[in-house]
Amino acid sequence: MGLAPTCTPPSSIVICCIMDKHTVSFRIDADKVTALDTLAEALERDRSHLLNEAVSAYLEAQSWQVEQIKKSLRQADAGKLVPHARVKQMARKWR
């Protein structure tokens, strides 16, 4: 006779994640610190939380841009280029 499957209700599941955190120090203009603290208070968050969010957004955007540049360079190396006349034609539509 086999054991009946058990189901653990979601409220009793505990997930633990320990992140390796480091302290980083840098200089920032006083007015930016004031604005950061004002925003943190309005959002009921601390300064570290907002700085972590900002750094995460920055890293994501920069990583995306670097990947797009690498992709474009691979396309150029493979000869997949757009003729200059076609680029001028496309640019005229943007005006």
OpenMM code with the backbone's topology and positions (N, CA, C; nanometers):
from openmm import Vec3, app, unit

residues = "MET GLY LEU ALA PRO THR CYS THR PRO PRO SER SER ILE VAL ILE CYS CYS ILE MET ASP LYS HIS THR VAL SER PHE ARG ILE ASP ALA ASP LYS VAL THR ALA LEU ASP THR LEU ALA GLU ALA LEU GLU ARG ASP ARG SER HIS LEU LEU ASN GLU ALA VAL SER ALA TYR LEU GLU ALA GLN SER TRP GLN VAL GLU GLN ILE LYS LYS SER LEU ARG GLN ALA ASP ALA GLY LYS LEU VAL PRO HIS ALA ARG VAL LYS GLN MET ALA ARG LYS TRP ARG".split()
positions = [
    Vec3(0.0838, -0.1161, 0.0000),
    Vec3(0.0000, 0.0000, 0.0000),
    Vec3(0.0893, 0.1237, 0.0000),
    Vec3(0.0630, 0.2190, -0.0915),
    Vec3(0.1451, 0.3395, -0.1024),
    Vec3(0.0990, 0.4491, -0.0082),
    Vec3(0.1843, 0.5459, 0.0063),
    Vec3(0.1509, 0.6609, 0.0903),
    Vec3(0.0668, 0.7596, 0.0107),
    Vec3(-0.0303, 0.8167, 0.0757),
    Vec3(-0.1132, 0.9175, 0.0102),
    Vec3(-0.0320, 1.0468, -0.0023),
    Vec3(-0.0436, 1.1155, -0.1184),
    Vec3(0.0300, 1.2412, -0.1347),
    Vec3(-0.0214, 1.3447, -0.0349),
    Vec3(0.0690, 1.4231, 0.0155),
    Vec3(0.0285, 1.5294, 0.1077),
    Vec3(0.0383, 1.6627, 0.0378),
    Vec3(-0.0441, 1.7528, 0.0784),
    Vec3(-0.0457, 1.8862, 0.0202),
    Vec3(-0.0172, 1.9865, 0.1307),
    Vec3(0.0823, 2.0693, 0.1081),
    Vec3(0.1160, 2.1705, 0.2067),
    Vec3(0.0490, 2.3003, 0.1660),
    Vec3(-0.0329, 2.3564, 0.2538),
    Vec3(-0.0981, 2.4823, 0.2179),
    Vec3(0.0054, 2.5926, 0.1982),
    Vec3(-0.0182, 2.6845, 0.1021),
    Vec3(0.0780, 2.7898, 0.0731),
    Vec3(0.1181, 2.8719, 0.1955),
    Vec3(0.0300, 2.8875, 0.2913),
    Vec3(0.0624, 2.9700, 0.4071),
    Vec3(0.1709, 2.9093, 0.4942),
    Vec3(0.1976, 2.7805, 0.4772),
    Vec3(0.2982, 2.7179, 0.5617),
    Vec3(0.4313, 2.6971, 0.4898),
    Vec3(0.4410, 2.7413, 0.3650),
    Vec3(0.5653, 2.7277, 0.2902),
    Vec3(0.6532, 2.8490, 0.3213),
    Vec3(0.7764, 2.8225, 0.3576),
    Vec3(0.8701, 2.9304, 0.3884),
    Vec3(0.9833, 2.9242, 0.2874),
    Vec3(1.0064, 3.0350, 0.2225),
    Vec3(1.1154, 3.0436, 0.1265),
    Vec3(1.2174, 3.1411, 0.1837),
    Vec3(1.3402, 3.0983, 0.1908),
    Vec3(1.4456, 3.1812, 0.2482),
    Vec3(1.5497, 3.2089, 0.1414),
    Vec3(1.5828, 3.3319, 0.1252),
    Vec3(1.6840, 3.3697, 0.0277),
    Vec3(1.7815, 3.4655, 0.0956),
    Vec3(1.9062, 3.4280, 0.1016),
    Vec3(2.0080, 3.5130, 0.1612),
    Vec3(2.0919, 3.5689, 0.0479),
    Vec3(2.0924, 3.6999, 0.0385),
    Vec3(2.1697, 3.7651, -0.0667),
    Vec3(2.2998, 3.8184, -0.0071),
    Vec3(2.4047, 3.8039, -0.0822),
    Vec3(2.5335, 3.8551, -0.0413),
    Vec3(2.5327, 4.0055, -0.0671),
    Vec3(2.5308, 4.0849, 0.0371),
    Vec3(2.5240, 4.2308, 0.0242),
    Vec3(2.6583, 4.2920, 0.0597),
    Vec3(2.6881, 4.4017, -0.0062),
    Vec3(2.8121, 4.4752, 0.0173),
    Vec3(2.7782, 4.6220, 0.0369),
    Vec3(2.8594, 4.6878, 0.1145),
    Vec3(2.8440, 4.8320, 0.1345),
    Vec3(2.9283, 4.9026, 0.0294),
    Vec3(2.8657, 4.9990, -0.0382),
    Vec3(2.9337, 5.0785, -0.1393),
    Vec3(2.9189, 5.2243, -0.0992),
    Vec3(3.0253, 5.2975, -0.1093),
    Vec3(3.0222, 5.4389, -0.0731),
    Vec3(3.0589, 5.5221, -0.1954),
    Vec3(2.9842, 5.6307, -0.2187),
    Vec3(3.0177, 5.7211, -0.3288),
    Vec3(2.9668, 5.8605, -0.2962),
    Vec3(3.0191, 5.9582, -0.3672),
    Vec3(2.9799, 6.0975, -0.3441),
    Vec3(2.8614, 6.1321, -0.4327),
    Vec3(2.7706, 6.2123, -0.3768),
    Vec3(2.6520, 6.2550, -0.4508),
    Vec3(2.6184, 6.3971, -0.4058),
    Vec3(2.5668, 6.4779, -0.4954),
    Vec3(2.5310, 6.6160, -0.4630),
    Vec3(2.4256, 6.6192, -0.3533),
    Vec3(2.4372, 6.7191, -0.2657),
    Vec3(2.3474, 6.7319, -0.1503),
    Vec3(2.2014, 6.7418, -0.1925),
    Vec3(2.1748, 6.8126, -0.3032),
    Vec3(2.0356, 6.8269, -0.3465),
    Vec3(1.9761, 6.6928, -0.3905),
    Vec3(2.0599, 6.6057, -0.4433),
    Vec3(2.0111, 6.4729, -0.4828),
    Vec3(1.9811, 6.3867, -0.3606),
    Vec3(2.0613, 6.4026, -0.2557),
    Vec3(2.0352, 6.3286, -0.1316),
    Vec3(1.9021, 6.3751, -0.0722),
    Vec3(1.8797, 6.5053, -0.0739),
    Vec3(1.7545, 6.5606, -0.0219),
    Vec3(1.6357, 6.5068, -0.1018),
    Vec3(1.6486, 6.5094, -0.2347),
    Vec3(1.5403, 6.4595, -0.3207),
    Vec3(1.5176, 6.3100, -0.2980),
    Vec3(1.6254, 6.2355, -0.2819),
    Vec3(1.6159, 6.0919, -0.2562),
    Vec3(1.5452, 6.0641, -0.1249),
    Vec3(1.5822, 6.1372, -0.0209),
    Vec3(1.5192, 6.1187, 0.1099),
    Vec3(1.3727, 6.1588, 0.1077),
    Vec3(1.3395, 6.2650, 0.0339),
    Vec3(1.2003, 6.3080, 0.0215),
    Vec3(1.1173, 6.2001, -0.0474),
    Vec3(1.1719, 6.1438, -0.1543),
    Vec3(1.1024, 6.0371, -0.2265),
    Vec3(1.0896, 5.9118, -0.1406),
    Vec3(1.1960, 5.8779, -0.0706),
    Vec3(1.1923, 5.7595, 0.0161),
    Vec3(1.0837, 5.7729, 0.1222),
    Vec3(1.0734, 5.8910, 0.1797),
    Vec3(0.9702, 5.9142, 0.2818),
    Vec3(0.8306, 5.9022, 0.2212),
    Vec3(0.8117, 5.9604, 0.1032),
    Vec3(0.6807, 5.9561, 0.0370),
    Vec3(0.6409, 5.8126, 0.0030),
    Vec3(0.7388, 5.7308, -0.0316),
    Vec3(0.7121, 5.5915, -0.0691),
    Vec3(0.7184, 5.4953, 0.0490),
    Vec3(0.7485, 5.5508, 0.1656),
    Vec3(0.7639, 5.4708, 0.2872),
    Vec3(0.8675, 5.3600, 0.2673),
    Vec3(0.9791, 5.3987, 0.2097),
    Vec3(1.0933, 5.3106, 0.1868),
    Vec3(1.2165, 5.3785, 0.2441),
    Vec3(1.3244, 5.3037, 0.2556),
    Vec3(1.4466, 5.3683, 0.3004),
    Vec3(1.5342, 5.4036, 0.1800),
    Vec3(1.6347, 5.4838, 0.2055),
    Vec3(1.7234, 5.5314, 0.1001),
    Vec3(1.7905, 5.4133, 0.0287),
    Vec3(1.8329, 5.3144, 0.1024),
    Vec3(1.9005, 5.1986, 0.0423),
    Vec3(1.8111, 5.1261, -0.0579),
    Vec3(1.6839, 5.1141, -0.0239),
    Vec3(1.5904, 5.0475, -0.1151),
    Vec3(1.5837, 5.1227, -0.2482),
    Vec3(1.5681, 5.2545, -0.2408),
    Vec3(1.5588, 5.3327, -0.3641),
    Vec3(1.6887, 5.3266, -0.4437),
    Vec3(1.8023, 5.3319, -0.3754),
    Vec3(1.9300, 5.3233, -0.4456),
    Vec3(1.9465, 5.1870, -0.5117),
    Vec3(1.9058, 5.0802, -0.4444),
    Vec3(1.9120, 4.9466, -0.5045),
    Vec3(1.8236, 4.9379, -0.6277),
    Vec3(1.7032, 4.9953, -0.6198),
    Vec3(1.6130, 4.9960, -0.7350),
    Vec3(1.6740, 5.0739, -0.8511),
    Vec3(1.7334, 5.1886, -0.8212),
    Vec3(1.7946, 5.2715, -0.9254),
    Vec3(1.9121, 5.1997, -0.9918),
    Vec3(1.9969, 5.1377, -0.9120),
    Vec3(2.1114, 5.0654, -0.9676),
    Vec3(2.0643, 4.9471, -1.0517),
    Vec3(1.9636, 4.8764, -1.0061),
    Vec3(1.9099, 4.7639, -1.0830),
    Vec3(1.8567, 4.8101, -1.2182),
    Vec3(1.7813, 4.9201, -1.2192),
    Vec3(1.7268, 4.9733, -1.3449),
    Vec3(1.8396, 5.0175, -1.4383),
    Vec3(1.9414, 5.0824, -1.3820),
    Vec3(2.0558, 5.1269, -1.4613),
    Vec3(2.1287, 5.0076, -1.5233),
    Vec3(2.1569, 4.9064, -1.4429),
    Vec3(2.2288, 4.7891, -1.4931),
    Vec3(2.1493, 4.7170, -1.6018),
    Vec3(2.0188, 4.7079, -1.5823),
    Vec3(1.9335, 4.6429, -1.6827),
    Vec3(1.9381, 4.7186, -1.8154),
    Vec3(1.9244, 4.8507, -1.8089),
    Vec3(1.9258, 4.9327, -1.9306),
    Vec3(2.0620, 4.9260, -2.0004),
    Vec3(2.1687, 4.9366, -1.9246),
    Vec3(2.3025, 4.9333, -1.9836),
    Vec3(2.3346, 4.7961, -2.0417),
    Vec3(2.2947, 4.6906, -1.9736),
    Vec3(2.3170, 4.5550, -2.0241),
    Vec3(2.2435, 4.5330, -2.1548),
    Vec3(2.1190, 4.5819, -2.1613),
    Vec3(2.0405, 4.5701, -2.2846),
    Vec3(2.1120, 4.6426, -2.3979),
    Vec3(2.1596, 4.7644, -2.3703),
    Vec3(2.2256, 4.8429, -2.4739),
    Vec3(2.3537, 4.7746, -2.5226),
    Vec3(2.4331, 4.7236, -2.4314),
    Vec3(2.5566, 4.6542, -2.4698),
    Vec3(2.5244, 4.5330, -2.5559),
    Vec3(2.4214, 4.4567, -2.5190),
    Vec3(2.3831, 4.3395, -2.5983),
    Vec3(2.3370, 4.3798, -2.7385),
    Vec3(2.2633, 4.4905, -2.7487),
    Vec3(2.2178, 4.5374, -2.8801),
    Vec3(2.3353, 4.5801, -2.9667),
    Vec3(2.4342, 4.6440, -2.9066),
    Vec3(2.5540, 4.6845, -2.9804),
    Vec3(2.6297, 4.5613, -3.0295),
    Vec3(2.6464, 4.4624, -2.9416),
    Vec3(2.7149, 4.3389, -2.9815),
    Vec3(2.6415, 4.2694, -3.0952),
    Vec3(2.5085, 4.2651, -3.0843),
    Vec3(2.4264, 4.2024, -3.1885),
    Vec3(2.4448, 4.2761, -3.3213),
    Vec3(2.4431, 4.4081, -3.3159),
    Vec3(2.4595, 4.4883, -3.4376),
    Vec3(2.5976, 4.4690, -3.4989),
    Vec3(2.7011, 4.4597, -3.4156),
    Vec3(2.8361, 4.4369, -3.4668),
    Vec3(2.8469, 4.2994, -3.5328),
    Vec3(2.7821, 4.1992, -3.4753),
    Vec3(2.7821, 4.0658, -3.5374),
    Vec3(2.7126, 4.0704, -3.6740),
    Vec3(2.6016, 4.1457, -3.6814),
    Vec3(2.5309, 4.1589, -3.8089),
    Vec3(2.6179, 4.2304, -3.9114),
    Vec3(2.6875, 4.3351, -3.8680),
    Vec3(2.7749, 4.4089, -3.9594),
    Vec3(2.8893, 4.3203, -4.0066),
    Vec3(2.9487, 4.2445, -3.9132),
    Vec3(3.0574, 4.1530, -3.9500),
    Vec3(3.0106, 4.0482, -4.0499),
    Vec3(2.8823, 4.0115, -4.0425),
    Vec3(2.8258, 3.9122, -4.1346),
    Vec3(2.7810, 3.9759, -4.2661),
    Vec3(2.7996, 4.1080, -4.2786),
    Vec3(2.7624, 4.1764, -4.4016),
    Vec3(2.6156, 4.2129, -4.4107),
    Vec3(2.5441, 4.2011, -4.3010),
    Vec3(2.4017, 4.2356, -4.3008),
    Vec3(2.3873, 4.3847, -4.2707),
    Vec3(2.4054, 4.4662, -4.3743),
    Vec3(2.4017, 4.6112, -4.3601),
    Vec3(2.2879, 4.6705, -4.4420),
    Vec3(2.2450, 4.7881, -4.4033),
    Vec3(2.1406, 4.8597, -4.4764),
    Vec3(2.2110, 4.9655, -4.5623),
    Vec3(2.1807, 4.9705, -4.6919),
    Vec3(2.2442, 5.0704, -4.7783),
    Vec3(2.2134, 5.2136, -4.7313),
    Vec3(2.3094, 5.3029, -4.7535),
    Vec3(2.2965, 5.4412, -4.7080),
    Vec3(2.1697, 5.5081, -4.7626),
    Vec3(2.1388, 5.4850, -4.8867),
    Vec3(2.0193, 5.5451, -4.9477),
    Vec3(1.8927, 5.5009, -4.8741),
    Vec3(1.8880, 5.3761, -4.8312),
    Vec3(1.7710, 5.3252, -4.7577),
    Vec3(1.7611, 5.3909, -4.6208),
    Vec3(1.8750, 5.4110, -4.5549),
    Vec3(1.8753, 5.4775, -4.4245),
    Vec3(1.8245, 5.6208, -4.4390),
    Vec3(1.8704, 5.6920, -4.5428),
    Vec3(1.8236, 5.8299, -4.5659),
    Vec3(1.6728, 5.8315, -4.5899),
    Vec3(1.6234, 5.7340, -4.6638),
    Vec3(1.4804, 5.7252, -4.6931),
    Vec3(1.4016, 5.7031, -4.5628),
    Vec3(1.4505, 5.6158, -4.4757),
    Vec3(1.3842, 5.5883, -4.3498),
    Vec3(1.3872, 5.7126, -4.2599),
    Vec3(1.5006, 5.7834, -4.2581),
    Vec3(1.5153, 5.9011, -4.1727),
    Vec3(1.4204, 6.0123, -4.2146),
    Vec3(1.3936, 6.0241, -4.3426),
    Vec3(1.2990, 6.1273, -4.3899),
    Vec3(1.1608, 6.1065, -4.3305),
    Vec3(1.1213, 5.9843, -4.3057),
    Vec3(0.9898, 5.9542, -4.2491),
    Vec3(0.9816, 5.9954, -4.1024),
    Vec3(1.0944, 6.0075, -4.0350),
    Vec3(1.0961, 6.0415, -3.8924),
    Vec3(1.0799, 6.1902, -3.8666),
    Vec3(1.0913, 6.2710, -3.9711),
    Vec3(1.0822, 6.4176, -3.9519),
    Vec3(0.9422, 6.4630, -3.9327),
] * unit.nanometer
topology = app.Topology()
chain = topology.addChain("A")
for resn in residues:
    res = topology.addResidue(resn, chain)
    for name in ("N", "CA", "C"):
        topology.addAtom(name, app.Element.getBySymbol(name[0]), res)
